[in-house]
């Protein structure tokens, strides 16, 4: 495993690999790696010849400066985790390396970006598109691997890849969870003991909601999920939307789509957690 800090050196290495016909798999991360990230790297290794993992906390996707400041960073621990799996290159650039000049591009993802995360975090997905498109051009991967926990982000990245006509296959990967059901997230390490103890209620409530879809309206399910989580003093639902999994637009009835997903954002103190569940109708 080699750690690379510059685009020039990275591209030299990848160019040599591609001359030999090797296929490149890419896992973009912001560090603070957990087993969910590791699962992406393992999947990339299974489906690619050469694996690149980026570790870069992207400032343009944070609409809250305090959120950027408190985002966990521990490169040494991240490298230790990656040394235990097949990872050929770790790309850990500086902000100036990724943004040698200001990126003023404005993307338009239509209705995909006006709901849920896009509604509550204005500018977030534009920043995501800026950095991922730049990383794709730096790494030139054949496949890129993203977790389904960030369900809306995955839809945005697919749309961005189509818009820019980038020759990258986007591979969705299952959400990895702790033993108590909490979706793995770098933000989990910022939770207090009480918050961490109570946070699994989010996933538990989502999974339980699947059991009473039959005979319950969409609005009824939404109300039950929100009310259940909000009974916990440590948790506060920011939004819970039940949407068409293709368009991300809310549905009013269960027969409006054959792919319906419940997406949620919950505050535990100042720490924001997201999760989702697919309703099998």
C-alpha positions in Angstrom: 0.0 0.0 0.0 1.4 3.4 -1.0 0.3 6.7 0.3 0.2 9.4 -2.3 -0.4 13.1 -1.7 -0.2 14.6 -5.2 -2.3 14.2 -8.3 0.8 14.0 -10.5 2.2 11.0 -8.6 -1.1 9.2 -8.4 -1.8 9.6 -12.1 1.7 8.3 -12.9 1.0 5.1 -10.9 -2.5 4.6 -12.4 -1.3 5.2 -15.9 1.3 2.5 -15.6 -1.3 0.1 -14.2 -3.8 0.8 -17.0 -1.0 0.2 -19.6 -1.0 -3.4 -18.2 -4.8 -3.7 -18.6 -5.6 -3.4 -14.9 -9.0 -2.3 -13.9 -9.2 0.4 -11.2 -11.6 0.4 -8.4 -12.1 3.6 -6.3 -13.5 4.2 -2.9 -13.8 8.0 -2.0 -13.9 8.7 1.7 -13.5 11.5 4.1 -11.5 9.4 6.5 -12.5 8.4 10.1 -12.8 4.9 8.5 -15.1 2.2 10.0 -16.1 -1.3 8.9 -18.6 0.2 6.5 -15.8 1.8 4.6 -13.7 -1.4 4.9 -16.6 -3.3 3.3 -16.5 -1.0 0.3 -12.7 -1.5 -0.1 -13.2 -5.3 0.1 -15.9 -5.1 -2.6 -13.7 -2.9 -4.8 -10.9 -5.5 -4.4 -13.2 -8.3 -5.4 -14.3 -6.4 -8.6 -11.1 -4.6 -9.6 -7.4 -5.3 -10.1 -6.1 -2.1 -8.4 -7.8 -0.4 -5.5 -7.5 3.3 -4.7 -9.0 4.9 -1.6 -9.1 8.6 -1.1 -9.1 10.3 2.3 -10.1 13.9 1.9 -12.4 16.0 4.1 -14.0 18.2 1.4 -14.8 21.7 2.6 -17.2 22.6 -0.2 -19.9 20.1 0.9 -20.3 21.5 4.5 -22.9 24.2 4.8 -22.1 24.4 8.5 -18.6 25.5 9.4 -18.9 23.9 12.9 -19.7 20.6 11.3 -16.6 20.8 9.2 -14.4 21.7 12.2 -15.7 18.8 14.3 -15.6 16.2 11.6 -13.2 13.4 12.9 -9.8 13.1 11.4 -7.2 10.4 12.2 -5.1 9.5 9.2 -2.8 7.2 11.2 -5.7 5.0 12.3 -7.2 5.1 8.8 -4.0 3.8 7.3 -3.8 1.0 9.9 -7.3 -0.1 8.9 -6.5 0.0 5.2 -3.3 -2.0 5.7 -5.3 -5.0 6.7 -7.2 -5.2 3.4 -6.2 -5.1 -0.3 -5.6 -1.4 -0.9 -3.0 -0.4 -3.4 -3.0 3.4 -3.1 -4.3 5.8 -0.5 -4.7 9.2 -2.0 -4.5 11.8 0.8 -4.3 15.2 -0.8 -4.3 18.7 0.7 -7.2 21.1 0.0 -4.9 23.0 -2.3 -4.1 19.9 -4.3 -7.7 19.1 -4.9 -8.7 22.8 -5.4 -5.7 24.6 -6.9 -8.2 27.3 -7.8 -11.8 27.9 -6.6 -14.4 25.6 -8.0 -17.3 27.8 -9.0 -19.3 25.2 -11.0 -23.0 25.0 -10.2 -24.7 21.7 -10.9 -28.4 21.3 -11.5 -29.8 18.0 -10.4 -33.4 19.1 -10.5 -35.8 17.5 -8.1 -33.2 15.1 -6.8 -31.4 17.9 -4.9 -34.4 19.9 -3.6 -35.7 17.3 -1.1 -34.4 15.8 2.2 -30.7 16.4 2.5 -30.8 19.0 -0.3 -33.5 20.9 1.5 -31.9 20.9 4.9 -28.3 21.3 3.8 -28.3 23.9 1.0 -25.2 23.6 -1.2 -24.2 20.3 0.2 -24.8 18.2 -3.0 -23.1 20.9 -5.2 -20.0 20.4 -3.1 -20.3 16.6 -3.3 -20.5 16.8 -7.1 -17.6 19.2 -7.2 -15.2 17.0 -5.3 -16.4 13.6 -6.6 -16.1 14.8 -10.2 -12.6 16.1 -9.5 -11.6 12.9 -7.8 -13.0 10.8 -10.7 -10.9 12.8 -13.2 -7.8 12.4 -10.9 -8.2 8.7 -10.3 -9.8 7.7 -13.6 -11.5 4.7 -12.1 -13.4 2.0 -13.9 -15.7 1.5 -10.9 -16.5 3.6 -7.9 -18.1 2.2 -4.7 -20.6 4.0 -2.5 -22.7 2.9 0.5 -26.5 2.9 0.3 -26.7 4.6 3.7 -26.1 7.9 1.8 -29.1 7.0 -0.4 -29.7 10.5 -1.8 -26.0 11.1 -2.4 -25.8 8.0 -4.4 -28.6 9.3 -6.7 -26.8 12.6 -7.0 -23.5 11.0 -8.0 -25.2 8.8 -10.6 -26.8 11.9 -12.0 -23.5 13.8 -12.0 -21.7 11.0 -13.7 -24.3 10.9 -16.5 -24.3 14.7 -16.9 -20.5 14.9 -17.3 -20.4 11.7 -19.4 -17.8 10.2 -17.1 -16.8 6.6 -17.9 -17.3 5.3 -14.4 -19.6 2.5 -13.2 -21.2 3.5 -9.9 -21.5 0.4 -7.6 -24.0 0.7 -4.7 -23.1 -1.3 -1.6 -25.2 -2.4 1.3 -25.3 -0.4 4.5 -23.1 -1.9 7.2 -24.5 -1.8 10.8 -23.2 -2.2 14.3 -24.5 -5.2 16.2 -27.2 -3.1 17.7 -28.4 -2.0 14.3 -27.0 1.5 14.2 -25.8 2.4 10.7 -22.0 2.7 10.7 -20.9 6.3 10.3 -17.8 8.4 11.0 -20.1 10.6 13.1 -20.9 7.8 15.5 -17.6 8.4 17.3 -18.7 11.9 18.2 -21.8 10.7 20.1 -21.9 10.9 23.9 -22.4 7.6 25.8 -26.1 8.3 26.3 -26.5 9.3 22.7 -24.7 6.2 21.4 -26.8 4.0 23.7 -30.1 5.4 22.4 -29.2 6.0 18.7 -30.0 2.4 17.7 -33.7 3.3 18.2 -33.5 5.0 14.7 -32.8 1.8 12.8 -35.0 -0.3 15.1 -38.0 2.0 14.4 -37.3 2.0 10.7 -37.2 -1.8 10.5 -40.3 -2.2 12.7 -42.2 0.2 10.4 -41.9 -2.3 7.6 -44.2 -4.6 9.7 -47.2 -2.3 9.7 -47.1 -1.0 6.1 -50.0 -3.3 5.3 -53.1 -1.6 6.4 -51.4 1.7 7.3 -51.3 4.8 5.2 -48.0 6.4 4.2 -48.8 9.3 6.5 -49.6 6.9 9.3 -46.3 5.2 9.0 -44.5 8.6 8.9 -46.2 9.8 12.0 -45.5 6.6 13.9 -41.8 6.6 13.0 -41.3 10.3 13.9 -43.3 10.0 17.2 -41.5 6.9 18.3 -38.0 8.3 17.8 -39.0 11.7 19.3 -40.1 10.1 22.5 -36.4 9.6 23.2 -34.9 12.6 25.0 -31.6 12.2 23.2 -33.0 12.1 19.7 -34.8 14.7 17.5 -36.0 13.9 14.0 -35.2 16.5 11.4 -37.1 14.8 8.7 -38.5 11.4 7.7 -39.7 11.1 4.1 -41.2 8.1 2.3 -40.1 8.5 -1.3 -40.0 6.9 -4.7 -36.5 5.3 -4.8 -35.9 6.4 -8.4 -37.0 10.0 -8.2 -36.7 10.7 -4.5 -40.1 12.5 -4.6 -42.5 11.8 -1.7 -45.3 9.3 -2.3 -48.8 9.6 -0.9 -49.8 6.0 -1.5 -48.0 2.7 -1.4 -49.0 1.8 -5.0 -47.3 4.9 -6.5 -44.0 3.1 -7.1 -42.5 -0.4 -7.1 -39.4 1.0 -5.2 -40.3 2.9 -2.0 -37.7 4.0 0.5 -38.0 5.7 3.9 -35.2 8.2 4.5 -34.5 9.8 7.8 -32.2 12.4 9.5 -32.0 12.6 13.3 -30.1 14.9 15.6 -28.5 13.4 18.6 -27.5 16.6 20.3 -25.5 18.4 17.6 -24.6 15.2 15.8 -26.6 14.5 12.7 -27.3 10.8 11.8 -29.0 9.5 8.6 -30.4 6.1 7.7 -33.0 4.6 5.4 -35.1 1.5 4.8 -36.6 -0.1 1.7 -40.2 -1.1 2.0 -40.9 -4.5 0.5 -44.5 -4.2 -0.7 
